[in-house]
Amino acid sequence: MLFHVRMDVHLPPGLDPAVRDEIVAREKAYSQELQRAGKWPHIWRIVGEYSNFSIFDVESNDELHRLLSALPLFPYMDIRVTALARHPSKVD
Ligand SMILES: O=C(O)C[C@H]1C=CC(=O)O1
């Protein structure tokens, strides 16, 4: 199942820079682990924003929720999910 996911990151301005760096490093490692596993095949920066558009390829809504909830930046994100279906005009 494919899902389009928008993530907007809102780190608190007063967050200790060392804590911030540690969370962002864990986020990167986790994201790259999911990319290598084929669960997160696309991630694109939205120009001018601390946000991304991503595509997730997962087995179920529950799996997507589990993966997103485990993001180290999850407590600092607004996340919007759109379920995707095959378009009838898509060329094979
Ligand atoms: O930078 C972001 O868009 C937020 C987050 C998503 C993956 C990652 O490494 O960081």
The ligand as an ORCA input file, in Angstrom:
! r2SCAN-3c Opt
* xyz 0 1
  O      14.227     16.590      7.755
  C      13.045     16.183      7.707
  O      12.320     16.380      6.724
  C      12.460     15.418      8.883
  C      12.916     14.019      8.980
  C      12.514     13.045      7.986
  C      13.574     12.273      7.686
  C      14.692     12.804      8.324
  O      15.849     12.385      8.285
  O      14.344     13.906      9.017
*
